[in-house]
């Protein structure tokens, strides 16, 4: 694979930008043939370097996959955090409403209790006045 990539890279450097497409058939064979031979000889003479390149590319590909997973996890986490913030705000609002309603209910019950006490006190005072007079 590294051999083909080296050839492709060299060919693109030399004949990129439409030169290869505009050239007549087999006209680049004489020019690029010796280069092709050089690349082949290099790959034969340095197999350890070619395998190192393949290993590095595999590692880069693996790291790239892990990073893509991590990015997806971060995005999912961000969405969950936003959802949690929304729920927290909603809960805070509901708690405040509950507190206000509780205070209103307490005042209402105190007032009702006070009215009952005043009515009982009034009845007692009236009974005492009737008995005394």
C-alpha positions as CSV (number, residue, x, y, z in Angstrom):
1,X,0.0,0.0,0.0
2,X,2.8,2.4,0.8
3,X,4.4,1.7,-2.6
4,X,1.2,2.8,-4.4
5,X,0.9,5.9,-2.2
6,X,4.5,6.9,-2.8
7,X,3.9,6.6,-6.6
8,X,0.7,8.5,-6.5
9,X,2.2,11.3,-4.5
10,X,5.2,11.6,-6.8
11,X,3.1,11.4,-9.9
12,X,0.7,14.1,-8.6
13,X,3.6,16.4,-7.7
14,X,5.1,16.1,-11.2
15,X,2.0,15.9,-13.4
16,X,-0.9,17.2,-11.3
17,X,-3.0,20.2,-12.3
18,X,-4.2,18.6,-15.6
19,X,-0.8,17.8,-17.2
20,X,-1.4,14.1,-17.1
21,X,-4.9,14.5,-18.5
22,X,-3.7,16.6,-21.4
23,X,-0.7,14.3,-22.3
24,X,-1.1,11.8,-25.1
25,X,-1.3,8.1,-24.2
26,X,1.9,6.5,-23.0
27,X,3.8,9.8,-23.4
28,X,4.7,10.0,-19.7
29,X,6.0,6.4,-19.5
30,X,9.5,7.4,-20.7
31,X,9.6,10.2,-18.1
32,X,8.0,8.5,-15.2
33,X,9.2,4.9,-15.9
34,X,12.6,5.4,-14.2
35,X,10.9,7.1,-11.2
36,X,8.6,4.1,-10.9
37,X,11.7,1.8,-10.9
38,X,13.3,4.0,-8.2
39,X,10.3,3.8,-6.0
40,X,10.1,0.0,-6.4
41,X,13.7,-0.4,-5.6
42,X,13.4,1.8,-2.5
43,X,10.5,-0.3,-1.2
44,X,12.5,-3.5,-1.8
45,X,15.6,-2.1,-0.1
46,X,13.7,-0.5,2.9
47,X,10.8,-2.9,3.8
48,X,11.1,-2.0,7.5
49,X,10.4,1.6,6.8
50,X,7.4,0.8,4.7
51,X,6.0,-1.5,7.5
52,X,6.7,1.3,10.0
53,X,4.7,3.7,7.9
54,X,1.9,1.2,7.7
55,X,1.9,0.8,11.4
56,X,1.9,4.5,12.0
57,X,-1.0,5.0,9.6
58,X,-2.9,2.2,11.4
59,X,-2.2,3.9,14.8
60,X,-3.3,7.2,13.4
61,X,-6.4,5.7,12.1
62,X,-7.1,4.1,15.5
63,X,-6.5,7.3,17.4
64,X,-8.7,9.1,14.9
65,X,-11.5,6.6,15.6
66,X,-11.1,7.0,19.4
67,X,-11.1,10.8,19.1
68,X,-14.3,10.7,17.0
69,X,-15.9,8.6,19.7
70,X,-14.7,11.0,22.4
71,X,-16.1,14.0,20.5
72,X,-19.5,12.2,20.2
73,X,-19.5,11.4,23.9
74,X,-18.7,15.1,24.8
75,X,-21.5,16.3,22.5
76,X,-23.9,13.8,24.1
77,X,-22.7,14.9,27.6
78,X,-23.3,18.5,26.7
79,X,-26.8,17.8,25.6
80,X,-27.5,15.9,28.8
81,X,-26.1,18.8,30.8
82,X,-28.3,21.3,29.0
83,X,-31.3,19.0,29.7
84,X,-30.4,18.8,33.3
85,X,-30.0,22.6,33.6
86,X,-33.5,23.0,32.1
87,X,-35.0,20.5,34.5
88,X,-33.2,22.2,37.4
89,X,-34.6,25.6,36.4
90,X,-38.1,24.1,36.1
91,X,-37.7,22.5,39.6
92,X,-36.5,25.7,41.1
93,X,-39.5,27.6,39.7
94,X,-41.9,24.9,41.0
95,X,-40.3,25.0,44.4
96,X,-40.7,28.8,44.5
97,X,-44.3,28.5,43.5
98,X,-44.9,25.8,46.2
99,X,-43.2,28.1,48.8
100,X,-45.5,31.0,47.9
101,X,-48.6,28.8,47.9
102,X,-47.6,27.4,51.3
103,X,-47.2,30.9,52.8
104,X,-50.5,32.0,51.4
105,X,-52.2,28.8,52.8
106,X,-50.6,29.3,56.2
107,X,-51.9,32.9,56.4
108,X,-55.3,31.9,55.2
109,X,-55.5,29.1,57.9
110,X,-54.2,31.5,60.6
111,X,-56.9,34.0,59.7
112,X,-59.6,31.4,59.6
113,X,-58.5,30.1,63.0
114,X,-58.5,33.6,64.4
115,X,-62.0,34.2,63.1
116,X,-63.2,31.0,64.9
117,X,-61.5,32.0,68.1
118,X,-63.1,35.5,67.9
119,X,-66.5,34.0,67.3
120,X,-66.2,31.7,70.2
121,X,-64.9,34.5,72.4
122,X,-67.8,36.7,71.3
123,X,-70.3,34.0,72.1
124,X,-68.7,33.5,75.5
125,X,-68.8,37.2,76.2
126,X,-72.5,37.4,75.1
127,X,-73.3,34.4,77.4
128,X,-71.6,36.0,80.3
129,X,-73.4,39.3,79.8
130,X,-76.7,37.5,79.5
131,X,-76.1,35.5,82.7
132,X,-74.8,38.6,84.6
133,X,-77.6,40.9,83.6
